[in-house]
Amino acid sequence: MLVVAVGFASCNNEWEDEQFAQYVSFKSVPNTLGVTDTYVRYKTAGEVTYELPIIISGSTNNKSDRVVKVAIDPDTLADLNVRKFGGRPELYFKELPSQYYSFPSEVKIPAGQSQGVLPITFKLQGLDQSEKWVLPITIVDEPGTNYKANPRQYYRKAILRINPFNDFSGTYSGSQLMSVISDDPSQKANRSDQRCYVVNDSTVFFYAGLRDIDYLDRRNYKVFFHFTKERYRMQKYYVDIYAENPELNFKVNGRACYSVVKEMDATKTYLQHTYITIENIDYEFTDYTTIPTYPLRYHITGSLTLQRDLNTLIPDQDQGIQW
């Protein structure tokens, strides 16, 4: 019995020791393109802070005060672009210009804690959302530091895909939005979804017709939707639709309207659904770049619908939105 007791004591003591290496990592989940979708609320002339978790792995608590160094990592971004898009630089992700963000170069994680946060402050007013902006950062692993960066892929480095949002942005269902060629109305087409991008706190832009973020000429085909507070009738309000590129020969027929409806989920009582519907969309534009010698006139009609879900159990509403 004495021998058995000694054996059990020995096994229990093993768990007091670290079973794994205590590596330092970012807590970020990349998508299929290797970037992490990062949603930050747009604030006019203001700043918003996104907190990126930094964790120390292992089976025991961190026993040392650690000062983790972080830095911008353009080399990893360049490598990612080549691996994902090859010789198509027009499709590359672009590094966010330094005037739109700031973050400390060091994060202190005190003894007894195994997680810290890197506060990244964004100021996104005036940022052109037709580009694929990302913020590539890395944990600096150099001699003299009292930590070791996780060597595994997607742990030491994070490439944050910056997605500003407001109360109206997101991916709308486009099944009820029809696109036809004016010269041949029998040729109809639509997209299953239509994503819009933030301009300011009450304005977004879509790409005209069937265009999306991967079209090379997309910057020329922005169609802006400004959500006003002018009542149309009942709980519906007007949407002003316009374009800034004169070469589109843009024309709006009538005036669109929108409504916002909120309701709680029938079974998940903590989940709030917000439905935004844009109706009476009716505009025309000229596609002058697909066939330069033969411009095509398009007529867009129908409606768009967005569903946004909010987990009301999360104190920070911005973080509670389920994208």
C-alpha positions in Angstrom: 0.0 0.0 0.0 2.9 2.3 0.7 4.3 1.7 -2.8 1.0 2.4 -4.4 0.5 5.6 -2.4 3.9 6.8 -3.5 3.0 6.1 -7.1 -0.2 8.1 -6.9 1.7 11.0 -5.3 4.2 10.9 -8.1 1.4 11.1 -10.8 -0.3 14.0 -9.1 3.0 16.0 -8.9 3.4 15.6 -12.6 0.4 17.8 -13.2 2.0 20.6 -11.2 4.6 20.9 -13.9 4.0 22.5 -17.3 3.0 19.8 -19.9 3.3 22.0 -23.0 5.5 24.9 -24.1 4.1 28.3 -23.1 4.0 30.0 -26.4 2.6 33.5 -27.0 -0.1 33.7 -29.7 -2.7 36.0 -31.2 -6.3 34.8 -30.8 -7.6 35.4 -34.4 -9.4 33.0 -36.7 -8.5 33.4 -40.4 -10.9 32.6 -43.2 -10.2 30.7 -46.3 -8.1 33.6 -47.7 -5.9 33.6 -44.6 -7.2 36.9 -43.2 -9.3 37.6 -40.1 -12.5 39.5 -40.6 -12.4 42.4 -38.1 -15.6 44.5 -37.7 -15.3 48.0 -36.2 -18.1 50.5 -35.9 -17.7 53.6 -38.0 -17.6 56.8 -36.0 -17.7 60.2 -37.8 -14.5 62.1 -36.9 -14.0 59.7 -34.0 -11.9 56.8 -32.9 -12.9 53.2 -32.1 -10.7 50.7 -30.3 -10.6 47.0 -31.2 -9.0 44.7 -28.7 -7.1 41.8 -30.1 -6.5 39.0 -27.6 -3.0 37.8 -26.9 -2.8 34.4 -25.1 -0.1 32.4 -23.4 -0.6 28.6 -24.0 0.2 25.9 -21.5 -1.3 23.7 -18.8 -0.3 25.9 -15.9 -0.7 29.6 -15.2 1.9 32.1 -16.5 4.4 32.6 -13.7 6.3 35.6 -15.1 5.7 39.2 -16.0 6.0 39.2 -19.8 6.3 42.2 -22.1 5.1 41.0 -25.5 6.4 43.1 -28.5 4.2 43.5 -31.6 5.0 45.1 -35.0 3.6 45.6 -38.5 4.5 42.7 -40.8 4.4 43.7 -44.5 6.5 40.6 -45.6 3.8 38.1 -44.5 1.1 40.2 -46.3 3.2 40.1 -49.5 3.7 36.4 -49.2 0.0 35.8 -48.6 -1.0 37.9 -51.7 1.3 35.9 -53.9 0.1 32.5 -52.6 -3.6 33.4 -52.8 -3.7 35.5 -56.0 -0.5 34.7 -57.9 0.3 37.2 -60.7 -3.0 39.2 -60.1 -1.8 42.3 -58.1 -5.1 44.0 -58.8 -6.7 41.5 -56.4 -4.2 41.9 -53.6 -5.0 42.9 -50.1 -3.5 46.3 -49.3 -1.9 47.4 -46.1 -3.9 49.9 -44.1 -2.2 53.3 -44.2 -0.7 54.3 -40.9 -2.8 57.4 -40.5 -5.9 55.2 -40.0 -4.6 53.2 -37.0 -2.3 53.1 -34.0 -1.4 50.6 -31.3 1.3 50.2 -28.6 4.5 48.3 -29.5 4.4 46.4 -26.3 1.7 44.6 -24.2 2.4 43.6 -20.6 0.9 40.3 -19.4 1.5 40.1 -15.6 2.3 36.9 -13.7 -0.7 34.9 -12.8 -2.5 35.9 -16.1 -2.4 34.0 -19.3 -4.2 36.6 -21.6 -3.8 40.2 -22.5 -5.1 42.4 -25.2 -3.5 44.6 -27.9 -5.7 47.7 -28.2 -5.8 48.9 -31.8 -7.3 52.3 -32.3 -8.9 53.0 -35.7 -9.9 56.3 -37.2 -11.5 55.4 -40.5 -13.1 58.6 -41.7 -12.4 59.1 -45.4 -11.1 55.6 -46.0 -12.0 54.3 -49.5 -13.7 51.0 -48.9 -13.3 49.9 -52.6 -9.8 48.7 -51.5 -9.2 45.4 -49.6 -7.6 47.0 -46.5 -5.8 44.7 -44.0 -3.6 45.3 -41.0 -0.8 42.7 -40.9 0.8 42.3 -37.4 3.2 39.9 -35.8 4.6 39.0 -32.4 8.2 39.9 -32.3 10.4 37.0 -31.3 13.9 38.2 -30.6 16.8 37.5 -28.2 16.4 39.0 -24.7 12.6 38.6 -24.5 11.2 36.3 -21.8 8.7 34.6 -24.0 8.6 32.6 -27.2 6.2 33.3 -30.1 4.1 30.3 -31.2 5.8 28.8 -34.3 2.6 27.4 -35.8 0.9 28.9 -38.7 -1.8 31.6 -38.0 -0.8 31.9 -34.3 2.2 34.2 -34.2 0.8 36.5 -37.0 -2.6 38.0 -37.7 -3.8 39.7 -40.8 -6.9 41.7 -39.9 -9.3 42.4 -42.7 -10.8 45.8 -41.7 -14.6 45.9 -42.1 -16.1 49.2 -40.8 -19.9 48.9 -40.2 -22.8 51.2 -39.4 -26.5 50.5 -38.7 -27.2 49.8 -42.3 -24.2 48.0 -43.7 -23.8 44.3 -44.4 -24.7 41.7 -47.0 -28.2 42.1 -48.3 -30.3 39.4 -50.0 -30.4 40.4 -53.7 -32.9 37.8 -54.9 -35.6 40.5 -55.3 -33.3 43.0 -57.1 -33.5 42.6 -60.9 -30.9 43.8 -63.5 -31.9 44.1 -67.2 -30.3 45.5 -70.3 -32.5 48.4 -71.4 -32.0 47.4 -75.1 -33.1 43.8 -74.4 -35.4 43.5 -71.4 -35.6 39.8 -71.8 -32.0 39.5 -70.6 -32.5 39.5 -66.8 -30.0 38.7 -64.0 -29.6 39.1 -60.3 -27.2 38.2 -57.5 -28.1 36.1 -54.5 -26.5 38.7 -52.3 -25.4 42.3 -52.5 -22.7 43.5 -50.1 -22.5 47.2 -49.2 -19.7 49.2 -47.7 -19.6 52.1 -45.3 -19.2 55.7 -46.4 -20.3 57.4 -43.1 -22.7 56.7 -40.3 -25.8 57.0 -42.5 -24.6 56.2 -46.0 -23.3 53.0 -47.7 -22.4 52.2 -51.3 -23.2 49.2 -53.4 -21.5 48.3 -56.7 -23.8 48.9 -59.6 -25.5 45.9 -61.3 -23.7 42.6 -60.9 -20.3 44.1 -59.9 -18.5 43.2 -56.7 -15.2 43.7 -54.9 -13.3 41.6 -57.4 -14.1 43.7 -60.5 -11.1 45.7 -61.6 -13.3 48.7 -62.6 -15.4 48.6 -59.4 -14.3 52.1 -58.2 -16.1 53.6 -61.2 -19.4 51.9 -60.3 -20.3 53.0 -56.8 -24.0 53.6 -56.1 -24.6 55.4 -52.8 -27.6 54.8 -50.5 -28.2 57.6 -48.0 -30.6 56.6 -45.2 -32.6 59.7 -44.2 -34.8 60.3 -41.2 -37.5 61.7 -43.5 -40.7 59.7 -43.0 -42.3 58.2 -46.1 -45.3 56.7 -44.4 -45.9 54.6 -41.2 -42.5 53.2 -40.1 -40.9 53.7 -43.5 -38.3 56.4 -44.4 -36.8 57.6 -47.6 -33.5 56.5 -49.1 -31.6 58.8 -51.4 -29.8 56.9 -54.2 -27.1 58.6 -56.2 -23.8 58.2 -58.0 -20.8 60.6 -58.2 -19.3 59.3 -61.5 -20.8 61.4 -64.4 -19.8 58.7 -66.9 -22.4 56.4 -65.5 -25.2 58.7 -66.8 -26.9 57.7 -63.6 -30.7 58.2 -63.4 -33.0 57.5 -60.5 -36.7 56.8 -61.1 -38.7 57.8 -58.1 -37.5 57.6 -54.5 -36.7 54.5 -52.5 -37.7 53.8 -48.9 -36.6 51.6 -46.0 -37.9 50.1 -42.9 -36.3 48.6 -39.8 -38.0 45.8 -37.8 -36.6 44.3 -34.6 -37.8 41.1 -32.9 -36.6 38.5 -30.4 -35.9 34.9 -31.5 -38.8 32.5 -30.7 -36.5 29.9 -29.2 -33.2 31.7 -28.4 -34.7 34.4 -26.3 -31.3 36.2 -25.9 -31.1 36.7 -29.7 -32.5 39.8 -31.4 -33.1 39.9 -35.1 -33.0 43.2 -37.0 -34.5 43.2 -40.5 -33.8 46.1 -42.8 -35.7 46.3 -46.1 -35.0 48.7 -48.9 -38.0 49.0 -51.3 -38.8 50.8 -54.6 -35.2 50.7 -55.9 -35.3 51.9 -59.4 -32.3 53.3 -61.2 -30.4 53.2 -64.5 -26.7 53.4 -65.3 -24.4 52.9 -68.3 -21.7 50.3 -68.3 -19.0 52.0 -70.3 -16.0 49.8 -69.5 -17.0 46.2 -70.2 -17.2 46.9 -74.0 -15.7 50.4 -74.5 -17.0 50.6 -78.1 -20.5 49.5 -77.1 -21.8 51.0 -73.8 -24.6 49.0 -72.2 -27.5 50.7 -70.5 -28.8 48.8 -67.4 -32.0 49.2 -65.5 -32.1 48.0 -61.8 -35.4 47.5 -60.0 -36.6 45.7 -56.9 -35.8 45.5 -53.2 -33.0 44.4 -50.8 -33.2 42.8 -47.4 -30.7 42.5 -44.6 -30.9 40.4 -41.4 -28.5 41.3 -38.5 -28.5 39.2 -35.4 -27.4 40.5 -32.0 -26.6 38.4 -28.9 -28.0 40.6 -26.1 -26.1 38.7 -23.4 -22.8 40.3 -24.6 -22.5 43.8 -22.8 -20.7 45.4 -25.8 -23.4 45.5 -28.5 -20.8 45.9 -31.3 -19.1 42.6 -30.2 -22.5 41.0 -29.8 -23.4 41.3 -33.5 -23.2 37.9 -35.2 -21.6 38.4 -38.5 
